[in-house]
Amino acid sequence: MKKLAVIILAAGKGERMVSDRPKVLHHILGKSLLGHVVSAAQTLHPEKIIVVVGHKSDDVKKAFEKEASIEWVFQEQQLGTAHAVLCAKQSLKDFEGEVLILYGDAPLLRAETLKEMREVSEKSHADLLLATAHFQQPSGYGRILRNHHGKIQEIVEEKEASSDEKKIQEVNPGIYLLDAQILHFLDKIEKSIAKGEYYLTDIVVEALKQKKVVETYLVPHEDEVKGINNKSQLAEATQILQKRINEAWMAKGVTMVSPETTFIESSVILEVDVIVHPGVVITGNSKVGKGSEILAYSVIEESIVGNGTRIGPFAHLRPASVVGDEAHVGNFVELKKTTLGKGSKANHLAYLGDAVIGEKANIGAGTITCNYDGEKKFQTIIEDGAFIGSDTQLVAPVKVGKKAYVGSGTTVTKDVPDGALALSRIEQKNIPNWKKKGK
């Protein structure tokens, strides 16, 4: 295949989002709209990815500061899609190959669709391949006009379409794959009378005038090419991506009791025979091992869960936590930057932060690692086989040795040796025949 460059148009304000945040930085399942588009583009291994920014460009660039593969181009005036591509043209002045043009607010476009577009372009020897889609409700999109041979002859924007043309359901979602030389036609595009903008759709008409091979590619699923312009569409796109991700995992052997209420980000890895109950949220680069069960309303963030574990219900694994094979994390237990070893259990009402817990340890209800002194975080170490009684406070930095036992209600401020019993209880006093004053 030819070399490939990608241009992503992401300069719009997105007024209908009613937000101070740039439209393309709104998130769907852990990744920004623009982030989803960039990820899809990267699967094609392009020579370069050029993102055209305008509104709050510094915010957009900062959000991708770790993404060295992106070249940024600034569109100072919002003069239409053709003008946006023209701004990027300078970055491709010596480029020979294909140019793929995408939009930064269309996060549902599949990498497989883009790969298929390239294959169709190569087989048809197209100078310009235009993606089209059939919408039941095409309002807001340019319509595809074809001649009696079924070949595309023009794209008419809705504001300039006749009443008959508005009835056409084949639309232009704005995705183009073209030979880099076609970009020179941008200089011939004239400003639209209706909106005072330069339409990228006019490049199709110009290519036809120049007897170039112009073909179309029908996108398999219309949802893939829908842009996000308001919060309602953002929620709809989230549901579509949620369903797509969950169905893919169920096809690979994951059981989801209620996929409609389960939110798994695209970066998560689930292994075979994992069972996920209703209301579960798993985010970031989390991984859940084979045969583990995640009970209702548990949240797992950037954490690793081993094989055969049991998490929840109502458990919270905060980032950088690791739960070993066959371990249990139960009701209202929170882990933060903590390792819970193989076969260990923390079944009830505990906070374990900045802790390293060995194998087959038992953490009683109400246990807290006091890891923060107001300025710094400190680590708690609980070694293999230790038993931590209920309502224990472990004031870090502190270490509980192997098979040590900490009695219920103890505040541990000193290291506990292997096999020792730690107690810090005040002596109980009973006052016989006691009555409240006045009674």
N, C-alpha and C positions, 0 to 999 in steps of 0.2 A: 504493500500500500504506500501511497504518497505520504510525505511528512505532513504533520497536522499542527495547526495552531488553533487555539480556542479564544474567542472574544466573549466575555460575559458582561451584559449590560446591567449595571446596578446603580445608576445615578439618580433614580427617581426619589421624590420625597415621601410618597405614600401617605398623602393627606388623610385618606379615609381610614387609616389605622388609628388615628386619633392618639398619637403617641409622640413623645420626644425622641424616641429611639428610631434610627433609620429603619425603613421597612425591611431591608434585607437582613437585618440583625435580629429580627424576631425569631424565636426558636420553635422548632418542632422536634419533640423527642430527643432533646439534648444537643441539637445542632442547629445553627442558624439557617435561614432560608438559603442564603448565599453559600453557606458551608456545605449543604446538601448538593448544590449545583457544582461546586468546585470538586467535591468528592466524585461525582459522576464523571466529570470531565477528566479527572486524573486517571481513571481506569483505562482511558484511551492512550495513555502515555504520550501526550502531546509535547512538541518541542517547546512550546511556551503557552502560558495561560495569561491573558490580558484581561483585567477587570476594569471597566470604565465606571468611575465613581463621580459623584457630584455632591449631593446633599450630605452634609456631615461626613465628608470623605475621611477626615482624620480618625473619626470613631470607627469607621469601617476598616480602615487600614490597621488600626491598633488591634482590632479583634482578630486579625490574621497575621500579626507580627511574627509568628513562628512559622508561617507558611512561605518559605523562601522561593517557592516555584512561581509565585504570582508577580506579574508586572502590572503596576498601577498606572492608569491614565485618567487625567482629570477632565471632566466635561463642565466647563464653567457655566455655560448657558444651556438650558434644557430646550434644545431646538429639534427634538425628535430622534427617532431611532437611527435614521440614516446619518444624522449628525454625530450621534454617539459612536457609531462604527467608524466614521470619518476621523474622529479624534484618535482612534486606535490604529488607524491606517499607517501612521508614521512609524509605529513600532514593527511594522511588517514590510517595510519598503524593500528589503532584500530577500524576503521570504518566498520560497517556491514550494508550493504544495497546496493542501486544502485548508480552508478556514471554516471552523464551526462557530456559529453565532448562537448564543444562548441568552436566557434572561435570568437574572439573579433572584427573582421572586417566584420561580417555578421549581419547587423543591422535590416534586414527585417524579421527575423524569428518571427513568431507569437507565442504568449503564448499558443494559442489554439492548435497549432501543437505540441508543447512540451507536453502538457497535454494528447493529443491523443497518442503520442508515449509511454507514461507511461502506458496508458490503454492497448495498443497493447502488450507491453512487459509483463504485468501482465497476460493477457488472454492466451498468447502463451507460458508462462513459459520460456521465453528466458533468457539465460545467457548473451547473447550479442545481442542487437538490433541495426542494422545499418540503418541510414536514407539513402535513395537513391532518385535520381531525374532524370527525363528525360529531357535532354537538346537538342535542335535542333542543337546547335553548342557546342559540348562537349569539345572543345579544352582546354587543361590546367588541366583537371580533370582526376582522376583515373577512369578506367572503371570497371564495375561490370561484372564478369564472372560467369555464371550459368551452372549447369550440365543439363543433359537431363530431370531431374525431375523439373527443374525450381528453384532449390535451389542454393543459393550462394556458390561458391567454392573458389573464389579468387577475390582480387582487384589488378589490374595491373596499375601501374603509367604510365602516358602517355609516358615518356621518355623511358620506358622499354617495351612499348606495340608494338605488331606487327602491320602491316598495316591493317589487318582484325580487330584486337582488337580496333584500333582507330576509326573504323566505328561504334562501339557500342555507343548508345546514353544514356544508363543508367549509371549514374556516381555516384561517391562517394563524397558528399559535406563535409564529415569529421565530421559528428555528430553521436556520439555513446552513447548508453545507456546500461550499462553493470553492472553485479554484481561486487562488489568491489574485490572479489577474483580473477577476471580475470586480474586485474592489475599486478598480480604476473607474468603473461606471458610476461610482458615488458622486463624482464631480459633475455629472450630467443631470443629477436629480434636482428638480425644481421644488420650491416651497409650495406646500398645499395652501390653496385659497381658504379652505374651510377652517383650518387650525393654525395656519402659519408655521407649520413644521415640515421637516424633511422626512418623508416616509421611506423606510427601508424596503417596503413592498414594491416601490417603483424600480428597484434594481432588477426585479423579475421582468418587468416590461422592457427595460433597456437591454437585458440579456437576450430576450426574444427578438428585439429589433436587430441585434447584432448577429442573429442566426446561431446563437449558442444553444447547446443542448440543455434544456430545462426539463427536469423530471420532478415528480412528487413522490412522497413516501407517506402513506397513511399510518399514523401512530396507532398501535394496537388498542390502547386504552385511553379514552379521552381524559381521564383524571390525571394522566401523566403531565399534560401540558397546560393545565389550568394555573394561572397566575394567582397570587395572593394579594388582595387589595384591601381587605378589612379583617377585623377580628373574627367575624363569623366564618369567613373562608379559611382563616388560620385554623380554627377549631375543626372545620370539615377536613382539611388536609391532614391534621393530626390523626383523626379517626381513620382515614384511608391508609396512612402509613402504619398506624398501629395494627390494623387488620392485616396488612401485607406482611409485616414482621412476624406477627403471631402465627399466621398460617404457614409461613416458611418454617418456623420452629416446630410446629405440630407435625409437619410433613417429615421432619427429621427425628421424630420419636419423643418429643416433649408433650406432656399432658397439661392442658390448661383447662381448669374447671370452669372458668368464666373468662374467655378471651376478650370479651367486650369491656371488662373492667381491669384488664391486665396491661401494664405499660412497660414494654421492654425496648430500650434504646437500641439503635442499629449496631452499636459498638459492643454490645453484650454477647457473651458466648454461653450457650446452654448445652449440656451434654445429654445423651440419650437417657430416657427414663426419669428425667427431672419432672416433678409434679409441682405445678404452680397454682395456688388457690386464688380466690377472688381478691381484687383490690391490691395486688402486689405491684410494686414499682421497682425496676432494676435498671440502674443507669451507669453511664461511663464505660470504662473498660473492665467491667465486672465479669466474673466467670463462675458458673455454678456446675459442680461436678456431677458425675453419673449417679443416678438414683437418689439424688437429694430431693427433699420436699420443702417448699417454701409456703408456709401457711398464711392465712388471710391477713391482709393489710400490713404486710412487712415491707420495709424499704431497704434496698441494698444499693449502696453508692460506691463505685470504684473499689470493690472488694472482691476477694477470692473465697469461694465456698468449696470445700472438698467433696469427696464422694460419700454418699450415704448419710449426709447430714440432715438435720431437722432445724429449720429456722422459723420462729414465730409461734403463734400469731402475734401481731403487733410488735415485732422486733425491728430494730433499726441498726443496720451496719453502715457506719459512716466511713468515709474514705480511708484507704490503706489498712483495712482490717482483713485478717486471714483466719478462716475457720477451718480446722483440720477435718480429716475424714471421720465420720461417725460421731461428730460432736453435736451438741444440742445448744441452741440459743433460743430461750423461750419467751414467754409473755413479757412485754414491756422491758426487755433487756436491750441496752444500747452499748454498742462497741464503737470505739473511735481509735484508729491507729493501733489496733490491738490484735495480737495473735492468740487464738484459742486452740490448744493442741488436740491431737487425735483423741477421740473418746471423752473429751472433757465436757462438762455440763454447766451451763448457767441458765437455769430454767425459769427464774422469776425475778422481776423487778430489780435489775441491777444496772449500774453504770460502770463500764470497764474501759477506761481511757488510757492510752499510752502504756499498755501493759503487754507483757509476754507471759503467757500461761502455758504450762507444759501439758503433757498427756495425762489423761484420766484424772484430772483435777475436778473438784466439785466446788462450785461457787454458789453460796447460799443466797436466799432471797434478801433483798435490801442491801447487798454489798456495793460499796462505792470505792473506787480508786480515787483518792484525793490528789490529782495530778498537777494542779495549778496553784501557785502561791500568789497569784496576782501579777507576776512578772514573767515567770518561766514555767515550762512544762517539765515534769519529772516522770521517770519510769518506775512502774511496779513490776516485779518479777515473782511469779508463783510457779514453783517447780513441780515436776511430775508427782502425781498422786496426792497432792496437798488437798486438805479439806478446809474450806473457808466457811465458818458458820454464818447464820443469818444475821443481818444488821451489823455487818463488820465494815469499819472504815480503815482503809489502808493508805496511810499518809506517805506519799512518795517523796524522795526515793526510798524504796524499801524492798526487801526480798524475803519471801517465805520459802523455806527449804523443802526438799523432797519429803513427802509423806508427813509433813508437819500438819498440825491441827490448830485452827484458830477458833476459840470458843465464841458462841453467839454474843453479839453486843460488844465485841472487843474493838478498841481503837489501836491499830498497830502502827507504832511510830519507830520501832526498832526491828532489825532483821530477826527472823525466826529461824533457828537452826533446823537442820534435817531431823525429822521425827519428834520435834518438840511440840509442847502444847503452849499456846499463847493465850493469856487471859488478862483483861484489864477492867474487871468489874468492880464497882463500888459495893462494899458489903451491904447486904440487904438488912433493913431494920423493920420489924413489925411492932406496931404500937397497939396493944390490946384495948378493947373497949373504946376505941376512938370515935368521937362525934364532932361534927362541924359545930362551930360556935353558933349559939342561938337556937340549936335544935336539941 
